[in-house]
Amino acid sequence: MDLDFTEEEKAFQQEVREFLKEKLPARLSEKVRTGKRLTKEDMEEWHAILNERGWLANHWPVEWGGTGWSVMERFIFETESAMAHAPRIVPFGISMLAPVLMKYGSEEQCRHYLPRILDGTDWWCQGYSEPGAGSDLASLKTEAVREGDHYIVNGQKTWTTLGQYADWIFCLVRTSKEGKKQEGISFLLIDMKTPGIEVRPIKLLDGDFEVNEVFFTDVKVPVENLVGEENKGWTYAKYLLSYERTNIAGVGMSMALLDQLKEAAQTTIRNGKPLADDPFFAQRVAKLEIDLENMKTTNLRVLDAAGAGHTPMAESSMLKIRGTEIRQEITDLFRRAAGRYAQPFVSEALEEGFNGEPVGPEWAAPVAGAYFNNRKLSIFGGSNEVQREIITKAKLEL
Ligand SMILES: Cc1cc2nc3c(=O)[nH]c(=O)nc-3n(C[C@H](O)[C@H](O)[C@H](O)COP(=O)(O)OP(=O)(O)OC[C@H]3O[C@@H](n4cnc5c(N)ncnc54)[C@H](O)[C@@H]3O)c2cc1C
């Protein structure tokens, strides 16, 4: 199999590079490169620039305002964007809800919600997990009881990423307790401004607030906000999850981080010589580089097969596991490179415009936070243990 880019793909790669050079604001790429906190406005600014070029929803079909790009073109775009330190596209509306609406929603729902996702009118968050329903998602208890032309929703969601910014939440709710637990779940779209919704932040290991608990008390949701059929939500939920895991390998992001790590190791002096020359450190970096190169090849093979119509199943799980392990290894090596400078956590140093005295080298400021934050990678999007079970069943037939 030839995994080199075709002439057309090389021309496309060049087009993406030129676009990024011209349109990616230096302020934003500098924030991403130096591990500063991105605000909601930063993320929206980048979305608007991409939308203007018609590249925001790059996996949507053209009829709904997407690009109709091939999987390889999307890979090129994502890799180049990461290498240029562009902010990641926030996935909830664009990459998670939209494909579900296009496949299972009504024409009216598509016409209403999709343009609002594109132009940034609605910020979405994902209401799947609950206390007691994470890996075993079908155990969810948040209940929606139909009363006339409304559902009354009661219950609690948790780990709702960036829910503090959200205008809307797509939720899995229980609409029936009969039969198998998967058969009583529905997919509801809920306006976060509806009375009875309370959002409470959860502080993570890195000291930041990016996830929330969301409580629903007698929340009235119009029945037209149901996607597809009542009690059929499990099918839609699984379809969405297949999108959630796509590109979780994050090859471009790891390539960019690895470059930065090598640079940091060159300029860090340990025992009188650059850390990059320390045999133990160099061995770990070399292993990482080989693993990343292998994962990139596997990713290209999977994308090549997907382009030919094969739906990746166990392969997505493999990429999810390796991709997240590699990113965690990079953040671990950064932490070790920083040594004792990783210990003082100066939260303000992660804000744009911080002009205090850096503790140690400038690149060390976000290192501990990134290390702790990235513990999440092997949990969310389906924990790595559960991904291993998927591979075991699909490939080993155990
Ligand atoms: C930072 C972060 C952001 C998140 N964002 C969102 C979000 O926006 N929206 C949302 O809905 N959810 C979100 N999640 C939730 C995420 O999807 C769940 O955390 C995940 O599915 C795991 O569920 P759990 O936390 O309930 O752990 P559990 O399911 O209780 O698992 C605990 C441990 O047991 C292991 N385990 C469980 N079942 C098995 C099994 N069958 N075999 C082997 N091991 C098993 C797990 O792998 C894990 O190590 C987020 C989570 C995190 C950490």
The ligand as an SDF file (V2000), in Angstrom:
LIG
                    3D

 53 58  0  0  0  0  0  0  0  0999 V2000
  -12.0050   15.2250   31.7380 C   0  0  0  0  0  0  0  0  0  0  0  0
  -13.2360   14.4520   31.3660 C   0  0  0  0  0  0  0  0  0  0  0  0
  -14.1530   15.0150   30.5040 C   0  0  0  0  0  0  0  0  0  0  0  0
  -15.3300   14.3380   30.1820 C   0  0  0  0  0  0  0  0  0  0  0  0
  -16.2660   14.9690   29.3950 N   0  0  0  0  0  0  0  0  0  0  0  0
  -17.4790   14.3960   29.2310 C   0  0  0  0  0  0  0  0  0  0  0  0
  -18.5380   15.1080   28.5780 C   0  0  0  0  0  0  0  0  0  0  0  0
  -18.3610   16.2330   28.1060 O   0  0  0  0  0  0  0  0  0  0  0  0
  -19.7530   14.5320   28.5110 N   0  0  0  0  0  0  0  0  0  0  0  0
  -19.9950   13.2900   28.9930 C   0  0  0  0  0  0  0  0  0  0  0  0
  -21.1160   12.8190   28.8580 O   0  0  0  0  0  0  0  0  0  0  0  0
  -19.0170   12.5800   29.6090 N   0  0  0  0  0  0  0  0  0  0  0  0
  -17.7770   13.1120   29.7440 C   0  0  0  0  0  0  0  0  0  0  0  0
  -16.7760   12.4220   30.4070 N   0  0  0  0  0  0  0  0  0  0  0  0
  -17.0980   11.1300   31.0120 C   0  0  0  0  0  0  0  0  0  0  0  0
  -16.3470    9.9650   30.4350 C   0  0  0  0  0  0  0  0  0  0  0  0
  -16.9130    9.5620   29.2270 O   0  0  0  0  0  0  0  0  0  0  0  0
  -16.3740    8.8750   31.5270 C   0  0  0  0  0  0  0  0  0  0  0  0
  -15.5450    9.3350   32.5750 O   0  0  0  0  0  0  0  0  0  0  0  0
  -15.9020    7.5450   31.0330 C   0  0  0  0  0  0  0  0  0  0  0  0
  -16.8590    6.9920   30.1680 O   0  0  0  0  0  0  0  0  0  0  0  0
  -15.6040    6.5660   32.1730 C   0  0  0  0  0  0  0  0  0  0  0  0
  -16.7060    6.4580   33.0200 O   0  0  0  0  0  0  0  0  0  0  0  0
  -16.6120    6.6590   34.6250 P   0  0  0  0  0  0  0  0  0  0  0  0
  -15.8450    7.9180   34.8600 O   0  0  0  0  0  0  0  0  0  0  0  0
  -17.9870    6.5430   35.1560 O   0  0  0  0  0  0  0  0  0  0  0  0
  -15.7090    5.4730   35.1360 O   0  0  0  0  0  0  0  0  0  0  0  0
  -16.1850    3.9600   35.4010 P   0  0  0  0  0  0  0  0  0  0  0  0
  -16.9950    3.4910   34.2610 O   0  0  0  0  0  0  0  0  0  0  0  0
  -16.7450    3.8620   36.7700 O   0  0  0  0  0  0  0  0  0  0  0  0
  -14.7900    3.2350   35.3540 O   0  0  0  0  0  0  0  0  0  0  0  0
  -13.8790    3.2220   36.4580 C   0  0  0  0  0  0  0  0  0  0  0  0
  -12.6990    2.3230   36.0590 C   0  0  0  0  0  0  0  0  0  0  0  0
  -13.1500    0.9950   35.8140 O   0  0  0  0  0  0  0  0  0  0  0  0
  -12.7900    0.5890   34.5030 C   0  0  0  0  0  0  0  0  0  0  0  0
  -13.8330   -0.2310   33.8920 N   0  0  0  0  0  0  0  0  0  0  0  0
  -15.1520    0.0540   33.8310 C   0  0  0  0  0  0  0  0  0  0  0  0
  -15.8290   -0.9230   33.1630 N   0  0  0  0  0  0  0  0  0  0  0  0
  -14.8880   -1.8420   32.8030 C   0  0  0  0  0  0  0  0  0  0  0  0
  -14.9260   -3.0580   32.0960 C   0  0  0  0  0  0  0  0  0  0  0  0
  -16.0730   -3.5310   31.5910 N   0  0  0  0  0  0  0  0  0  0  0  0
  -13.7630   -3.7370   31.9140 N   0  0  0  0  0  0  0  0  0  0  0  0
  -12.5830   -3.2490   32.3950 C   0  0  0  0  0  0  0  0  0  0  0  0
  -12.4820   -2.1020   33.0890 N   0  0  0  0  0  0  0  0  0  0  0  0
  -13.6020   -1.4130   33.2790 C   0  0  0  0  0  0  0  0  0  0  0  0
  -12.6300    1.8790   33.7300 C   0  0  0  0  0  0  0  0  0  0  0  0
  -11.8320    1.7320   32.5940 O   0  0  0  0  0  0  0  0  0  0  0  0
  -12.0070    2.7890   34.7720 C   0  0  0  0  0  0  0  0  0  0  0  0
  -10.6320    2.5690   34.8790 O   0  0  0  0  0  0  0  0  0  0  0  0
  -15.5720   13.0470   30.7070 C   0  0  0  0  0  0  0  0  0  0  0  0
  -14.6180   12.4670   31.5540 C   0  0  0  0  0  0  0  0  0  0  0  0
  -13.4670   13.1570   31.8930 C   0  0  0  0  0  0  0  0  0  0  0  0
  -12.4960   12.5000   32.8310 C   0  0  0  0  0  0  0  0  0  0  0  0
  1  2  1  0
  2  3  1  0
  2 52  2  0
  3  4  2  0
  4  5  1  0
  4 50  1  0
  5  6  2  0
  6  7  1  0
  6 13  1  0
  7  8  2  0
  7  9  1  0
  9 10  1  0
 10 11  2  0
 10 12  1  0
 12 13  2  0
 13 14  1  0
 14 15  1  0
 14 50  1  0
 15 16  1  0
 16 17  1  0
 16 18  1  0
 18 19  1  0
 18 20  1  0
 20 21  1  0
 20 22  1  0
 22 23  1  0
 23 24  1  0
 24 25  2  0
 24 26  1  0
 24 27  1  0
 27 28  1  0
 28 29  2  0
 28 30  1  0
 28 31  1  0
 31 32  1  0
 32 33  1  0
 33 34  1  0
 33 48  1  0
 34 35  1  0
 35 36  1  0
 35 46  1  0
 36 37  1  0
 36 45  1  0
 37 38  2  0
 38 39  1  0
 39 40  1  0
 39 45  2  0
 40 41  1  0
 40 42  2  0
 42 43  1  0
 43 44  2  0
 44 45  1  0
 46 47  1  0
 46 48  1  0
 48 49  1  0
 50 51  2  0
 51 52  1  0
 52 53  1  0
M  END
$$$$
